[in-house]
Amino acid sequence: MALSSQDKKSLEEIHKLFLELEKSSGDFSFSAPLLADLKIKISNLKDSINPDVSRLADMQKHLTPEMTLKHFVSFAVPFERLLHKNLQDDDFLIIENDKETTTSEPLPVVFVLDNIRSAFNVGSIFRTAECLGFEKIYLCGYTPNPTQWKVEKTAMGTQEHILWQEAPHLLECLEELKEEGYRIVALETAAHAKDLYEPFDMASTAFVLGNERFGLDPEVLKVIDEVRIVPLRGRKNSLNVGVTAAVAGFEWMRQWRNKK
């Protein structure tokens, strides 16, 4: 049964309260007034003629001040699904242990993203790059930037702490990076690619990642210094581009730490 306008309004209000309570629970305690309001709104769902909505009314009895954050999040899921919310775990992630500042110098590594279609993947790479303390991210072609809501949401604020630049033409971007002394490393499933875990030249490095489906154009592979591939043992021969960036970034940092 489709949601009535009133059901949708009620569920939106409940969902908003779930998010507000989640954000207020950094010390794993919940705002008593907000929790009481949430319980009332959920209880009122019993009057809905939609059985998928009315059955959620009993959920309010499980919402207690003593519940854990993990349990609280699990109670929110049925409401999200009725609203067809496509939420990630990041929507319920408390940023409570972040450092206010860092005295570490950025590592001489940049990510160059060419025609990455998924805003989620781009935001994920922003988060990875900032967490690793890398220098910068270049956004080439139609790769979305952090002014777009989905990128900003997945980046979780990291776009405020790492340099980024739009560079419409990938080849021009790579030539400039070469002139600045970067070693250009494509992350690609090419036949001549080297194993990711072989030793890196620990000079300044630019990791280049292409479109999720089509990868990098052949002319791009002619100008890079080397191609690296993540060794896989399963049937699929490639990883999600955001995961690939994270694996490569952590391996570079591991080798850098071992050579310190």
C-alpha positions in Angstrom: 0.0 0.0 0.0 1.3 3.5 -0.9 2.0 5.9 1.8 -0.6 8.6 2.4 0.6 12.2 2.5 -0.1 12.2 6.3 1.9 8.9 6.8 4.8 10.3 4.8 4.8 13.5 6.8 4.7 11.6 10.1 7.5 9.3 9.0 9.7 12.2 7.8 9.2 13.9 11.2 10.2 10.6 12.9 13.2 10.2 10.7 14.3 13.7 11.4 14.1 13.1 15.2 16.1 9.9 14.8 18.9 11.9 13.2 18.8 14.6 15.8 18.9 12.1 18.6 21.8 10.2 17.0 23.8 13.5 16.7 23.0 14.4 20.3 24.3 11.0 21.7 28.1 11.6 21.5 28.4 10.5 25.2 26.0 7.7 24.5 23.2 9.5 26.4 20.1 10.7 24.6 18.2 14.0 24.9 15.3 13.3 27.1 12.8 15.8 25.5 13.7 14.6 22.0 13.4 11.0 22.9 10.0 11.6 24.5 8.8 13.5 21.4 10.0 10.6 19.2 8.1 8.0 21.3 4.9 10.0 21.0 5.2 10.4 17.3 5.9 6.7 16.8 3.0 5.8 19.1 0.6 8.0 17.0 1.3 5.8 14.0 -1.2 3.3 15.4 -4.0 5.4 13.8 -2.7 4.9 10.3 -4.8 2.7 8.0 -1.6 1.5 6.3 -0.6 -1.7 8.2 3.0 -1.3 7.3 2.9 2.0 9.1 0.6 1.2 12.0 2.7 -1.9 13.0 5.6 0.4 13.8 3.7 2.1 16.6 4.9 -0.6 19.1 8.5 0.3 18.4 8.3 3.2 20.8 8.3 0.9 23.8 11.8 -0.3 23.0 13.2 3.3 23.0 14.7 3.8 26.4 17.3 6.1 27.8 19.5 3.0 28.6 19.6 1.7 25.0 22.9 1.6 23.2 23.6 3.6 20.2 23.8 0.5 18.1 20.3 -0.6 19.2 19.0 2.9 18.6 20.3 2.9 15.0 18.7 -0.5 14.3 15.3 0.8 15.4 15.6 3.6 12.8 16.0 1.2 9.9 12.3 0.2 9.4 11.3 3.9 9.2 14.0 4.6 6.6 12.9 1.7 4.5 9.3 2.8 4.5 10.5 6.2 3.3 12.8 4.5 0.7 15.8 6.3 2.1 19.0 5.2 0.6 21.2 5.9 3.6 24.7 4.8 4.3 26.2 4.0 7.7 27.8 7.4 7.5 24.4 9.0 8.1 24.6 7.5 11.6 28.3 8.0 12.3 29.3 10.0 15.3 32.3 12.1 14.7 33.4 12.2 18.3 37.1 11.3 18.3 38.3 13.5 15.5 41.4 15.6 16.1 40.9 19.3 16.1 44.3 19.9 14.4 47.3 18.0 13.1 50.9 18.9 13.2 51.9 16.3 10.7 53.1 17.4 7.3 51.1 16.0 4.4 52.6 13.0 2.7 53.7 13.7 -0.9 50.8 11.8 -2.5 47.9 13.0 -4.6 44.9 11.3 -6.1 43.9 12.2 -9.7 40.3 11.1 -10.4 39.3 11.0 -14.1 35.6 10.9 -15.0 34.5 9.2 -11.8 30.7 9.0 -12.1 29.7 8.1 -8.5 29.6 10.9 -6.0 29.7 8.3 -3.3 33.1 7.0 -4.6 34.5 10.5 -4.8 33.4 11.3 -1.3 34.9 8.0 -0.1 38.3 8.9 -1.7 38.2 12.3 -0.1 37.8 10.7 3.3 40.6 8.1 2.6 43.0 10.8 1.4 42.5 13.1 4.3 42.7 10.2 6.9 46.0 9.2 5.4 47.3 12.7 5.4 47.8 13.0 1.7 48.4 16.3 -0.1 45.6 16.9 -2.6 42.9 15.5 -4.9 42.5 16.5 -8.6 39.0 16.2 -10.1 39.2 15.7 -13.9 36.5 15.4 -16.6 33.0 15.1 -15.1 34.2 13.9 -11.7 31.8 15.6 -9.1 33.3 18.0 -6.6 32.6 18.5 -2.9 30.0 21.3 -3.5 27.7 18.5 -4.6 25.6 17.2 -1.7 26.4 13.5 -2.1 30.1 14.1 -2.3 30.0 16.3 0.8 27.9 13.8 2.7 30.2 10.9 2.1 33.4 12.9 2.6 32.2 13.6 6.1 33.8 17.0 6.3 37.2 15.9 5.1 36.9 18.1 2.1 37.5 21.0 4.4 40.9 19.7 5.4 42.5 18.5 2.2 43.3 20.5 -0.9 41.3 19.8 -4.0 41.3 21.2 -7.5 39.2 20.8 -10.6 41.3 20.0 -13.6 39.1 19.5 -16.7 41.8 17.9 -18.9 43.5 14.9 -17.4 46.5 14.8 -19.7 47.3 18.5 -19.0 47.0 17.8 -15.2 49.4 14.8 -15.5 51.9 16.8 -17.4 51.9 19.6 -14.8 52.3 17.0 -12.0 55.2 15.5 -13.9 56.9 18.9 -14.1 56.4 19.3 -10.4 58.3 16.0 -9.8 55.5 13.5 -9.2 55.7 9.9 -10.3 52.5 9.1 -12.1 51.1 5.7 -11.1 47.9 4.5 -12.8 45.7 2.0 -10.8 44.4 -0.1 -13.6 43.9 -3.8 -14.6 46.2 -3.6 -17.5 48.1 -6.7 -18.7 51.5 -5.1 -18.1 50.6 -3.8 -14.6 53.0 -4.3 -11.7 51.8 -5.9 -8.4 50.7 -3.1 -6.0 52.8 -4.6 -3.3 56.1 -4.4 -5.1 58.3 -1.6 -3.7 57.4 2.0 -4.6 59.8 4.7 -5.5 59.1 6.7 -2.4 59.2 10.0 -4.3 56.1 12.2 -4.7 53.4 10.0 -6.2 50.2 10.7 -8.1 47.8 7.8 -8.1 45.5 8.0 -11.2 42.0 6.4 -11.1 39.7 6.2 -14.1 36.0 5.7 -14.7 34.4 2.9 -12.7 33.3 1.0 -15.9 35.7 2.1 -18.6 39.0 2.8 -16.7 41.6 5.0 -18.2 41.9 5.8 -21.9 44.8 4.1 -23.8 46.4 7.5 -24.5 46.6 8.2 -20.8 48.4 4.9 -20.1 51.1 6.1 -22.6 52.1 9.1 -20.5 52.1 7.5 -17.0 55.3 6.2 -15.3 53.9 2.9 -14.3 50.7 0.9 -13.8 49.9 -0.9 -10.6 47.2 -3.6 -10.0 45.7 -4.9 -6.8 46.3 -8.7 -6.8 43.0 -10.5 -6.5 42.2 -14.2 -6.1 38.5 -14.3 -6.8 36.6 -14.4 -10.1 36.2 -10.7 -10.4 39.2 -8.9 -11.7 38.7 -5.4 -10.2 37.6 -3.6 -7.0 35.3 -0.6 -6.5 37.3 2.5 -7.3 37.0 3.9 -3.8 38.3 0.6 -2.3 41.2 0.6 -4.8 42.2 4.1 -3.8 42.2 3.1 -0.1 44.2 -0.1 -0.7 46.8 1.7 -2.8 47.0 4.6 -0.4 47.5 2.4 2.7 50.1 0.3 0.9 52.1 3.4 -0.1 51.9 4.7 3.5 53.0 1.2 4.9 56.1 1.2 2.7 56.8 4.9 3.6 56.6 4.0 7.3 58.9 1.0 6.9 61.5 3.2 5.2 61.5 5.9 7.8 
